[in-house]
Amino acid sequence: MTPDDDPRPLEPEAPLPSDCCNSGCPICVHDLYAEQLQHYREQLAAWKARHPESSL
């Protein structure tokens, strides 16, 4: 499998300060970002295991 067939996962974009309304929403944009970031880290670790030659 080549990196072209298995692209490196993309890090999620962090929310802007203005994206949060600071009203105590049950699911805040920061909570969603934290979940996306955790998923990204898991996917990146798996990708690195599949592509040990990659130094990035």
PDB file of N, CA, C, O and CB in Angstrom:
ATOM      1  N   MET A   1       0.848  -1.183   0.000  1.00  0.00           N
ATOM      2  CA  MET A   1       0.000   0.000   0.000  1.00  0.00           C
ATOM      3  C   MET A   1       0.889   1.239   0.000  1.00  0.00           C
ATOM      4  O   MET A   1       1.829   1.343   0.788  1.00  0.00           O
ATOM      5  CB  MET A   1      -0.963   0.002   1.225  1.00  0.00           C
ATOM      6  N   THR A   2       0.589   2.148  -0.868  1.00  0.00           N
ATOM      7  CA  THR A   2       1.375   3.372  -0.962  1.00  0.00           C
ATOM      8  C   THR A   2       0.632   4.527  -0.288  1.00  0.00           C
ATOM      9  O   THR A   2      -0.583   4.456  -0.104  1.00  0.00           O
ATOM     10  CB  THR A   2       1.678   3.710  -2.439  1.00  0.00           C
ATOM     11  N   PRO A   3       1.348   5.583   0.078  1.00  0.00           N
ATOM     12  CA  PRO A   3       0.672   6.746   0.663  1.00  0.00           C
ATOM     13  C   PRO A   3      -0.403   7.343  -0.248  1.00  0.00           C
ATOM     14  O   PRO A   3      -1.352   7.966   0.227  1.00  0.00           O
ATOM     15  CB  PRO A   3       1.689   7.809   0.993  1.00  0.00           C
ATOM     16  N   ASP A   4      -0.245   7.146  -1.571  1.00  0.00           N
ATOM     17  CA  ASP A   4      -1.272   7.649  -2.491  1.00  0.00           C
ATOM     18  C   ASP A   4      -2.581   6.887  -2.319  1.00  0.00           C
ATOM     19  O   ASP A   4      -3.664   7.458  -2.446  1.00  0.00           O
ATOM     20  CB  ASP A   4      -0.790   7.542  -3.947  1.00  0.00           C
ATOM     21  N   ASP A   5      -2.470   5.585  -2.026  1.00  0.00           N
ATOM     22  CA  ASP A   5      -3.655   4.753  -1.809  1.00  0.00           C
ATOM     23  C   ASP A   5      -4.196   4.903  -0.394  1.00  0.00           C
ATOM     24  O   ASP A   5      -5.363   4.609  -0.135  1.00  0.00           O
ATOM     25  CB  ASP A   5      -3.330   3.292  -2.085  1.00  0.00           C
ATOM     26  N   ASP A   6      -3.356   5.353   0.508  1.00  0.00           N
ATOM     27  CA  ASP A   6      -3.706   5.448   1.924  1.00  0.00           C
ATOM     28  C   ASP A   6      -3.174   6.784   2.449  1.00  0.00           C
ATOM     29  O   ASP A   6      -2.144   6.822   3.122  1.00  0.00           O
ATOM     30  CB  ASP A   6      -3.118   4.233   2.747  1.00  0.00           C
ATOM     31  N   PRO A   7      -3.878   7.881   2.139  1.00  0.00           N
ATOM     32  CA  PRO A   7      -3.354   9.193   2.530  1.00  0.00           C
ATOM     33  C   PRO A   7      -3.307   9.384   4.038  1.00  0.00           C
ATOM     34  O   PRO A   7      -4.111   8.821   4.781  1.00  0.00           O
ATOM     35  CB  PRO A   7      -4.191  10.287   1.914  1.00  0.00           C
ATOM     36  N   ARG A   8      -2.358  10.181   4.465  1.00  0.00           N
ATOM     37  CA  ARG A   8      -2.224  10.523   5.884  1.00  0.00           C
ATOM     38  C   ARG A   8      -3.490  11.241   6.349  1.00  0.00           C
ATOM     39  O   ARG A   8      -3.993  12.117   5.645  1.00  0.00           O
ATOM     40  CB  ARG A   8      -0.962  11.412   6.131  1.00  0.00           C
ATOM     41  N   PRO A   9      -4.008  10.888   7.514  1.00  0.00           N
ATOM     42  CA  PRO A   9      -5.206  11.582   8.013  1.00  0.00           C
ATOM     43  C   PRO A   9      -4.930  13.071   8.218  1.00  0.00           C
ATOM     44  O   PRO A   9      -3.806  13.474   8.516  1.00  0.00           O
ATOM     45  CB  PRO A   9      -5.687  10.947   9.337  1.00  0.00           C
ATOM     46  N   LEU A  10      -5.960  13.861   8.056  1.00  0.00           N
ATOM     47  CA  LEU A  10      -5.845  15.301   8.230  1.00  0.00           C
ATOM     48  C   LEU A  10      -6.318  15.690   9.622  1.00  0.00           C
ATOM     49  O   LEU A  10      -7.362  15.235  10.091  1.00  0.00           O
ATOM     50  CB  LEU A  10      -6.652  16.051   7.152  1.00  0.00           C
ATOM     51  N   GLU A  11      -5.532  16.538  10.271  1.00  0.00           N
ATOM     52  CA  GLU A  11      -5.884  17.015  11.601  1.00  0.00           C
ATOM     53  C   GLU A  11      -7.118  17.906  11.516  1.00  0.00           C
ATOM     54  O   GLU A  11      -7.222  18.738  10.615  1.00  0.00           O
ATOM     55  CB  GLU A  11      -4.704  17.777  12.244  1.00  0.00           C
ATOM     56  N   PRO A  12      -8.056  17.734  12.455  1.00  0.00           N
ATOM     57  CA  PRO A  12      -9.239  18.593  12.414  1.00  0.00           C
ATOM     58  C   PRO A  12      -8.874  20.046  12.716  1.00  0.00           C
ATOM     59  O   PRO A  12      -7.893  20.332  13.403  1.00  0.00           O
ATOM     60  CB  PRO A  12     -10.294  18.094  13.411  1.00  0.00           C
ATOM     61  N   GLU A  13      -9.671  20.928  12.198  1.00  0.00           N
ATOM     62  CA  GLU A  13      -9.440  22.353  12.413  1.00  0.00           C
ATOM     63  C   GLU A  13     -10.022  22.758  13.764  1.00  0.00           C
ATOM     64  O   GLU A  13     -11.178  22.461  14.065  1.00  0.00           O
ATOM     65  CB  GLU A  13     -10.067  23.199  11.268  1.00  0.00           C
ATOM     66  N   ALA A  14      -9.226  23.428  14.564  1.00  0.00           N
ATOM     67  CA  ALA A  14      -9.678  23.881  15.881  1.00  0.00           C
ATOM     68  C   ALA A  14     -10.745  24.958  15.722  1.00  0.00           C
ATOM     69  O   ALA A  14     -10.681  25.768  14.797  1.00  0.00           O
ATOM     70  CB  ALA A  14      -8.488  24.417  16.717  1.00  0.00           C
ATOM     71  N   PRO A  15     -11.721  24.966  16.617  1.00  0.00           N
ATOM     72  CA  PRO A  15     -12.739  26.009  16.534  1.00  0.00           C
ATOM     73  C   PRO A  15     -12.142  27.380  16.860  1.00  0.00           C
ATOM     74  O   PRO A  15     -11.200  27.500  17.643  1.00  0.00           O
ATOM     75  CB  PRO A  15     -13.904  25.695  17.487  1.00  0.00           C
ATOM     76  N   LEU A  16     -12.699  28.372  16.255  1.00  0.00           N
ATOM     77  CA  LEU A  16     -12.293  29.743  16.543  1.00  0.00           C
ATOM     78  C   LEU A  16     -12.917  30.178  17.863  1.00  0.00           C
ATOM     79  O   LEU A  16     -13.944  29.631  18.264  1.00  0.00           O
ATOM     80  CB  LEU A  16     -12.708  30.704  15.391  1.00  0.00           C
ATOM     81  N   PRO A  17     -12.321  31.147  18.544  1.00  0.00           N
ATOM     82  CA  PRO A  17     -12.928  31.633  19.793  1.00  0.00           C
ATOM     83  C   PRO A  17     -14.374  32.080  19.595  1.00  0.00           C
ATOM     84  O   PRO A  17     -15.199  31.936  20.497  1.00  0.00           O
ATOM     85  CB  PRO A  17     -12.110  32.790  20.360  1.00  0.00           C
ATOM     86  N   SER A  18     -14.675  32.609  18.440  1.00  0.00           N
ATOM     87  CA  SER A  18     -16.031  33.084  18.166  1.00  0.00           C
ATOM     88  C   SER A  18     -17.010  31.947  17.864  1.00  0.00           C
ATOM     89  O   SER A  18     -18.215  32.180  17.781  1.00  0.00           O
ATOM     90  CB  SER A  18     -16.007  34.051  17.004  1.00  0.00           C
ATOM     91  N   ASP A  19     -16.506  30.717  17.698  1.00  0.00           N
ATOM     92  CA  ASP A  19     -17.384  29.579  17.415  1.00  0.00           C
ATOM     93  C   ASP A  19     -18.150  29.116  18.651  1.00  0.00           C
ATOM     94  O   ASP A  19     -19.180  28.455  18.526  1.00  0.00           O
ATOM     95  CB  ASP A  19     -16.572  28.423  16.857  1.00  0.00           C
ATOM     96  N   CYS A  20     -17.665  29.453  19.831  1.00  0.00           N
ATOM     97  CA  CYS A  20     -18.320  29.053  21.076  1.00  0.00           C
ATOM     98  C   CYS A  20     -19.171  30.217  21.579  1.00  0.00           C
ATOM     99  O   CYS A  20     -18.717  31.360  21.633  1.00  0.00           O
ATOM    100  CB  CYS A  20     -17.270  28.623  22.153  1.00  0.00           C
ATOM    101  N   CYS A  21     -20.411  29.902  21.943  1.00  0.00           N
ATOM    102  CA  CYS A  21     -21.312  30.970  22.403  1.00  0.00           C
ATOM    103  C   CYS A  21     -21.244  31.181  23.919  1.00  0.00           C
ATOM    104  O   CYS A  21     -21.875  32.097  24.447  1.00  0.00           O
ATOM    105  CB  CYS A  21     -22.747  30.650  21.998  1.00  0.00           C
ATOM    106  N   ASN A  22     -20.474  30.330  24.622  1.00  0.00           N
ATOM    107  CA  ASN A  22     -20.293  30.448  26.073  1.00  0.00           C
ATOM    108  C   ASN A  22     -21.597  30.413  26.868  1.00  0.00           C
ATOM    109  O   ASN A  22     -21.718  31.047  27.916  1.00  0.00           O
ATOM    110  CB  ASN A  22     -19.570  31.721  26.381  1.00  0.00           C
ATOM    111  N   SER A  23     -22.569  29.661  26.352  1.00  0.00           N
ATOM    112  CA  SER A  23     -23.836  29.569  27.074  1.00  0.00           C
ATOM    113  C   SER A  23     -24.043  28.194  27.706  1.00  0.00           C
ATOM    114  O   SER A  23     -25.148  27.875  28.142  1.00  0.00           O
ATOM    115  CB  SER A  23     -24.989  29.881  26.137  1.00  0.00           C
ATOM    116  N   GLY A  24     -23.000  27.388  27.758  1.00  0.00           N
ATOM    117  CA  GLY A  24     -23.100  26.091  28.418  1.00  0.00           C
ATOM    118  C   GLY A  24     -23.868  25.050  27.631  1.00  0.00           C
ATOM    119  O   GLY A  24     -24.586  24.242  28.219  1.00  0.00           O
ATOM    120  N   CYS A  25     -23.735  25.052  26.344  1.00  0.00           N
ATOM    121  CA  CYS A  25     -24.424  24.061  25.503  1.00  0.00           C
ATOM    122  C   CYS A  25     -24.064  22.647  25.951  1.00  0.00           C
ATOM    123  O   CYS A  25     -22.934  22.405  26.375  1.00  0.00           O
ATOM    124  CB  CYS A  25     -24.059  24.259  24.008  1.00  0.00           C
ATOM    125  N   PRO A  26     -25.009  21.713  25.863  1.00  0.00           N
ATOM    126  CA  PRO A  26     -24.714  20.325  26.249  1.00  0.00           C
ATOM    127  C   PRO A  26     -23.558  19.735  25.436  1.00  0.00           C
ATOM    128  O   PRO A  26     -22.753  18.968  25.963  1.00  0.00           O
ATOM    129  CB  PRO A  26     -25.961  19.456  26.076  1.00  0.00           C
ATOM    130  N   ILE A  27     -23.482  20.090  24.169  1.00  0.00           N
ATOM    131  CA  ILE A  27     -22.384  19.650  23.313  1.00  0.00           C
ATOM    132  C   ILE A  27     -21.776  20.907  22.689  1.00  0.00           C
ATOM    133  O   ILE A  27     -22.302  21.469  21.729  1.00  0.00           O
ATOM    134  CB  ILE A  27     -22.876  18.626  22.204  1.00  0.00           C
ATOM    135  N   CYS A  28     -20.677  21.314  23.257  1.00  0.00           N
ATOM    136  CA  CYS A  28     -19.989  22.524  22.807  1.00  0.00           C
ATOM    137  C   CYS A  28     -19.089  22.204  21.611  1.00  0.00           C
ATOM    138  O   CYS A  28     -18.677  21.058  21.428  1.00  0.00           O
ATOM    139  CB  CYS A  28     -19.158  23.141  23.963  1.00  0.00           C
ATOM    140  N   VAL A  29     -18.790  23.206  20.811  1.00  0.00           N
ATOM    141  CA  VAL A  29     -17.873  23.005  19.685  1.00  0.00           C
ATOM    142  C   VAL A  29     -16.505  22.523  20.179  1.00  0.00           C
ATOM    143  O   VAL A  29     -15.798  21.817  19.461  1.00  0.00           O
ATOM    144  CB  VAL A  29     -17.718  24.312  18.875  1.00  0.00           C
ATOM    145  N   HIS A  30     -16.139  22.900  21.390  1.00  0.00           N
ATOM    146  CA  HIS A  30     -14.859  22.445  21.942  1.00  0.00           C
ATOM    147  C   HIS A  30     -14.913  20.958  22.296  1.00  0.00           C
ATOM    148  O   HIS A  30     -13.909  20.257  22.166  1.00  0.00           O
ATOM    149  CB  HIS A  30     -14.487  23.272  23.188  1.00  0.00           C
ATOM    150  N   ASP A  31     -16.072  20.471  22.742  1.00  0.00           N
ATOM    151  CA  ASP A  31     -16.251  19.045  23.005  1.00  0.00           C
ATOM    152  C   ASP A  31     -16.155  18.249  21.707  1.00  0.00           C
ATOM    153  O   ASP A  31     -15.497  17.210  21.648  1.00  0.00           O
ATOM    154  CB  ASP A  31     -17.605  18.787  23.695  1.00  0.00           C
ATOM    155  N   LEU A  32     -16.817  18.748  20.677  1.00  0.00           N
ATOM    156  CA  LEU A  32     -16.772  18.077  19.380  1.00  0.00           C
ATOM    157  C   LEU A  32     -15.353  18.048  18.832  1.00  0.00           C
ATOM    158  O   LEU A  32     -14.910  17.039  18.282  1.00  0.00           O
ATOM    159  CB  LEU A  32     -17.706  18.771  18.385  1.00  0.00           C
ATOM    160  N   TYR A  33     -14.648  19.154  18.986  1.00  0.00           N
ATOM    161  CA  TYR A  33     -13.269  19.210  18.516  1.00  0.00           C
ATOM    162  C   TYR A  33     -12.398  18.208  19.275  1.00  0.00           C
ATOM    163  O   TYR A  33     -11.558  17.540  18.672  1.00  0.00           O
ATOM    164  CB  TYR A  33     -12.708  20.633  18.671  1.00  0.00           C
ATOM    165  N   ALA A  34     -12.587  18.102  20.571  1.00  0.00           N
ATOM    166  CA  ALA A  34     -11.809  17.153  21.371  1.00  0.00           C
ATOM    167  C   ALA A  34     -12.052  15.723  20.885  1.00  0.00           C
ATOM    168  O   ALA A  34     -11.117  14.928  20.802  1.00  0.00           O
ATOM    169  CB  ALA A  34     -12.169  17.280  22.871  1.00  0.00           C
ATOM    170  N   GLU A  35     -13.296  15.398  20.567  1.00  0.00           N
ATOM    171  CA  GLU A  35     -13.614  14.061  20.041  1.00  0.00           C
ATOM    172  C   GLU A  35     -12.964  13.851  18.677  1.00  0.00           C
ATOM    173  O   GLU A  35     -12.395  12.792  18.414  1.00  0.00           O
ATOM    174  CB  GLU A  35     -15.144  13.867  19.933  1.00  0.00           C
ATOM    175  N   GLN A  36     -13.047  14.848  17.820  1.00  0.00           N
ATOM    176  CA  GLN A  36     -12.439  14.748  16.492  1.00  0.00           C
ATOM    177  C   GLN A  36     -10.923  14.602  16.596  1.00  0.00           C
ATOM    178  O   GLN A  36     -10.313  13.846  15.839  1.00  0.00           O
ATOM    179  CB  GLN A  36     -12.794  15.979  15.646  1.00  0.00           C
ATOM    180  N   LEU A  37     -10.321  15.328  17.533  1.00  0.00           N
ATOM    181  CA  LEU A  37      -8.878  15.278  17.718  1.00  0.00           C
ATOM    182  C   LEU A  37      -8.448  13.902  18.209  1.00  0.00           C
ATOM    183  O   LEU A  37      -7.430  13.377  17.759  1.00  0.00           O
ATOM    184  CB  LEU A  37      -8.424  16.362  18.702  1.00  0.00           C
ATOM    185  N   GLN A  38      -9.204  13.316  19.119  1.00  0.00           N
ATOM    186  CA  GLN A  38      -8.889  11.973  19.610  1.00  0.00           C
ATOM    187  C   GLN A  38      -8.986  10.961  18.472  1.00  0.00           C
ATOM    188  O   GLN A  38      -8.120  10.098  18.327  1.00  0.00           O
ATOM    189  CB  GLN A  38      -9.838  11.577  20.767  1.00  0.00           C
ATOM    190  N   HIS A  39     -10.040  11.069  17.669  1.00  0.00           N
ATOM    191  CA  HIS A  39     -10.207  10.167  16.529  1.00  0.00           C
ATOM    192  C   HIS A  39      -9.045  10.335  15.548  1.00  0.00           C
ATOM    193  O   HIS A  39      -8.508   9.350  15.042  1.00  0.00           O
ATOM    194  CB  HIS A  39     -11.559  10.431  15.818  1.00  0.00           C
ATOM    195  N   TYR A  40      -8.662  11.574  15.285  1.00  0.00           N
ATOM    196  CA  TYR A  40      -7.535  11.854  14.396  1.00  0.00           C
ATOM    197  C   TYR A  40      -6.251  11.208  14.924  1.00  0.00           C
ATOM    198  O   TYR A  40      -5.506  10.593  14.161  1.00  0.00           O
ATOM    199  CB  TYR A  40      -7.341  13.375  14.238  1.00  0.00           C
ATOM    200  N   ARG A  41      -5.998  11.345  16.203  1.00  0.00           N
ATOM    201  CA  ARG A  41      -4.778  10.767  16.789  1.00  0.00           C
ATOM    202  C   ARG A  41      -4.765   9.248  16.656  1.00  0.00           C
ATOM    203  O   ARG A  41      -3.720   8.655  16.386  1.00  0.00           O
ATOM    204  CB  ARG A  41      -4.657  11.160  18.270  1.00  0.00           C
ATOM    205  N   GLU A  42      -5.922   8.619  16.843  1.00  0.00           N
ATOM    206  CA  GLU A  42      -6.017   7.168  16.675  1.00  0.00           C
ATOM    207  C   GLU A  42      -5.771   6.781  15.225  1.00  0.00           C
ATOM    208  O   GLU A  42      -5.040   5.831  14.943  1.00  0.00           O
ATOM    209  CB  GLU A  42      -7.392   6.658  17.134  1.00  0.00           C
ATOM    210  N   GLN A  43      -6.389   7.524  14.302  1.00  0.00           N
ATOM    211  CA  GLN A  43      -6.209   7.245  12.879  1.00  0.00           C
ATOM    212  C   GLN A  43      -4.763   7.489  12.450  1.00  0.00           C
ATOM    213  O   GLN A  43      -4.218   6.732  11.647  1.00  0.00           O
ATOM    214  CB  GLN A  43      -7.160   8.109  12.041  1.00  0.00           C
ATOM    215  N   LEU A  44      -4.145   8.536  12.978  1.00  0.00           N
ATOM    216  CA  LEU A  44      -2.759   8.844  12.639  1.00  0.00           C
ATOM    217  C   LEU A  44      -1.823   7.756  13.148  1.00  0.00           C
ATOM    218  O   LEU A  44      -0.895   7.362  12.443  1.00  0.00           O
ATOM    219  CB  LEU A  44      -2.355  10.203  13.217  1.00  0.00           C
ATOM    220  N   ALA A  45      -2.052   7.270  14.355  1.00  0.00           N
ATOM    221  CA  ALA A  45      -1.217   6.191  14.899  1.00  0.00           C
ATOM    222  C   ALA A  45      -1.331   4.945  14.024  1.00  0.00           C
ATOM    223  O   ALA A  45      -0.328   4.291  13.740  1.00  0.00           O
ATOM    224  CB  ALA A  45      -1.626   5.862  16.360  1.00  0.00           C
ATOM    225  N   ALA A  46      -2.542   4.619  13.602  1.00  0.00           N
ATOM    226  CA  ALA A  46      -2.740   3.452  12.735  1.00  0.00           C
ATOM    227  C   ALA A  46      -2.060   3.676  11.386  1.00  0.00           C
ATOM    228  O   ALA A  46      -1.451   2.758  10.836  1.00  0.00           O
ATOM    229  CB  ALA A  46      -4.250   3.168  12.536  1.00  0.00           C
ATOM    230  N   TRP A  47      -2.164   4.891  10.856  1.00  0.00           N
ATOM    231  CA  TRP A  47      -1.529   5.199   9.583  1.00  0.00           C
ATOM    232  C   TRP A  47      -0.014   5.079   9.687  1.00  0.00           C
ATOM    233  O   TRP A  47       0.633   4.524   8.799  1.00  0.00           O
ATOM    234  CB  TRP A  47      -1.917   6.601   9.121  1.00  0.00           C
ATOM    235  N   LYS A  48       0.553   5.605  10.782  1.00  0.00           N
ATOM    236  CA  LYS A  48       2.005   5.518  10.976  1.00  0.00           C
ATOM    237  C   LYS A  48       2.458   4.076  11.109  1.00  0.00           C
ATOM    238  O   LYS A  48       3.551   3.728  10.664  1.00  0.00           O
ATOM    239  CB  LYS A  48       2.429   6.309  12.212  1.00  0.00           C
ATOM    240  N   ALA A  49       1.632   3.230  11.717  1.00  0.00           N
ATOM    241  CA  ALA A  49       1.969   1.808  11.826  1.00  0.00           C
ATOM    242  C   ALA A  49       1.991   1.162  10.442  1.00  0.00           C
ATOM    243  O   ALA A  49       2.786   0.258  10.186  1.00  0.00           O
ATOM    244  CB  ALA A  49       0.962   1.076  12.745  1.00  0.00           C
ATOM    245  N   ARG A  50       1.122   1.626   9.561  1.00  0.00           N
ATOM    246  CA  ARG A  50       1.080   1.088   8.193  1.00  0.00           C
ATOM    247  C   ARG A  50       2.176   1.677   7.311  1.00  0.00           C
ATOM    248  O   ARG A  50       2.531   1.094   6.287  1.00  0.00           O
ATOM    249  CB  ARG A  50      -0.284   1.360   7.564  1.00  0.00           C
ATOM    250  N   HIS A  51       2.711   2.822   7.701  1.00  0.00           N
ATOM    251  CA  HIS A  51       3.728   3.531   6.908  1.00  0.00           C
ATOM    252  C   HIS A  51       4.923   3.897   7.779  1.00  0.00           C
ATOM    253  O   HIS A  51       5.195   5.079   7.986  1.00  0.00           O
ATOM    254  CB  HIS A  51       3.132   4.805   6.262  1.00  0.00           C
ATOM    255  N   PRO A  52       5.639   2.902   8.291  1.00  0.00           N
ATOM    256  CA  PRO A  52       6.771   3.207   9.193  1.00  0.00           C
ATOM    257  C   PRO A  52       7.885   3.988   8.516  1.00  0.00           C
ATOM    258  O   PRO A  52       8.707   4.599   9.199  1.00  0.00           O
ATOM    259  CB  PRO A  52       7.343   1.925   9.753  1.00  0.00           C
ATOM    260  N   GLU A  53       7.929   3.982   7.193  1.00  0.00           N
ATOM    261  CA  GLU A  53       8.978   4.700   6.481  1.00  0.00           C
ATOM    262  C   GLU A  53       8.733   6.209   6.477  1.00  0.00           C
ATOM    263  O   GLU A  53       9.628   6.991   6.156  1.00  0.00           O
ATOM    264  CB  GLU A  53       9.082   4.187   5.053  1.00  0.00           C
ATOM    265  N   SER A  54       7.517   6.608   6.834  1.00  0.00           N
ATOM    266  CA  SER A  54       7.189   8.033   6.843  1.00  0.00           C
ATOM    267  C   SER A  54       7.752   8.685   8.097  1.00  0.00           C
ATOM    268  O   SER A  54       7.527   8.209   9.209  1.00  0.00           O
ATOM    269  CB  SER A  54       5.662   8.248   6.762  1.00  0.00           C
ATOM    270  N   SER A  55       8.473   9.761   7.913  1.00  0.00           N
ATOM    271  CA  SER A  55       9.070  10.451   9.055  1.00  0.00           C
ATOM    272  C   SER A  55       8.247  11.653   9.503  1.00  0.00           C
ATOM    273  O   SER A  55       8.607  12.327  10.469  1.00  0.00           O
ATOM    274  CB  SER A  55      10.475  10.896   8.713  1.00  0.00           C
ATOM    275  N   LEU A  56       7.142  11.928   8.806  1.00  0.00           N
ATOM    276  CA  LEU A  56       6.305  13.078   9.138  1.00  0.00           C
ATOM    277  C   LEU A  56       5.377  12.775  10.271  1.00  0.00           C
ATOM    278  O   LEU A  56       4.599  13.637  10.680  1.00  0.00           O
ATOM    279  CB  LEU A  56       5.513  13.522   7.944  1.00  0.00           C
TER     280      LEU A  56
END
